[in-house]
Amino acid sequence: MTTQIGSDRTGGGEINEAGEDIRNLYRAEAHQHGLPENDFWLFDSRLLVAFHFDDIGTALGVEVSEEPAGVLRGCQVRDAAWHHEVRTQDFQARVRAAV
């Protein structure tokens, strides 16, 4: 993903329908709110999966960690970002409308 943090644009709607609340935030907006621009997923507030990209958005890989300090930082960022993020279905509609 090159323009957002939080979830996969193609599958989040189905996950939301299953009861998850997946949200999206453009990287530029994250930066405006003082949030890190890197994308990550949290699982049960105990497992952090951080995505790494180069300057043009090419995926370089992922880093999986259960290290408590890193997971705690991910939880803090998630909670702070929550106020600015958009539900995936709404985000997908915006992206489609802009194309």
C-alpha positions in Angstrom: 0.0 0.0 0.0 1.4 3.3 -1.0 -1.2 5.8 0.2 -2.7 4.5 3.4 -2.1 2.9 6.7 -4.5 0.5 8.5 -5.7 -2.2 6.1 -5.9 -3.7 2.7 -8.1 -1.7 0.4 -9.4 -4.7 -1.5 -10.5 -7.0 1.4 -11.4 -4.7 4.3 -15.1 -4.5 3.4 -15.6 -8.2 3.8 -13.7 -8.2 7.1 -15.9 -5.4 8.3 -19.0 -7.4 7.4 -17.6 -10.2 9.5 -17.5 -7.9 12.6 -14.1 -6.4 12.5 -13.8 -2.6 12.3 -11.0 -2.0 9.8 -10.2 1.7 9.1 -7.9 3.6 6.7 -5.9 6.7 6.9 -3.8 8.3 4.1 -0.1 8.6 5.0 -0.1 12.3 4.4 -3.0 12.7 6.9 -1.1 10.5 9.4 1.8 12.9 9.1 -0.4 15.9 9.6 -1.7 14.5 12.9 1.8 13.6 14.1 1.4 9.9 13.5 4.0 7.6 11.9 3.5 7.1 8.2 4.3 3.4 8.2 1.6 0.8 7.8 1.0 -1.9 10.4 -1.5 -4.4 11.6 -2.2 -5.3 15.2 -3.7 -8.7 16.2 -5.4 -8.9 19.6 -3.2 -6.1 20.9 -0.3 -8.5 21.2 1.1 -9.1 17.8 2.4 -6.3 15.5 3.0 -6.8 11.8 4.9 -3.8 10.4 5.1 -3.3 6.6 8.1 -1.8 4.9 8.1 0.1 1.6 10.7 2.0 -0.4 10.3 5.7 -1.4 8.1 4.8 -4.4 5.9 2.4 -2.5 7.3 -0.9 -3.5 6.9 -3.5 -0.7 10.1 -4.5 0.9 8.7 -7.0 3.4 7.1 -7.3 6.8 8.4 -7.5 10.3 6.4 -9.6 12.8 6.9 -8.9 16.5 5.5 -9.7 19.9 8.0 -7.5 21.6 6.0 -5.6 24.3 7.3 -2.1 23.8 6.7 -2.2 20.0 3.2 -3.7 20.5 2.4 -1.0 23.1 3.6 1.7 20.7 1.4 0.2 17.9 -1.6 0.2 20.3 -0.9 3.9 21.2 -0.7 4.9 17.5 -3.8 2.9 16.7 -5.8 4.6 19.4 -4.5 8.1 18.4 -5.2 7.4 14.7 -8.7 6.1 15.4 -10.1 9.6 15.6 -8.9 10.4 12.1 -9.4 7.1 10.3 -12.3 6.2 8.0 -14.1 2.9 7.9 -12.9 0.8 5.0 -16.2 0.8 3.1 -16.3 4.6 3.2 -12.7 4.8 2.2 -13.2 2.5 -0.8 -16.1 4.6 -1.9 -13.9 7.7 -1.8 -11.1 6.0 -3.7 -13.5 4.8 -6.4 -15.1 8.2 -6.7 -11.7 9.8 -7.2 -10.7 7.5 -10.0 
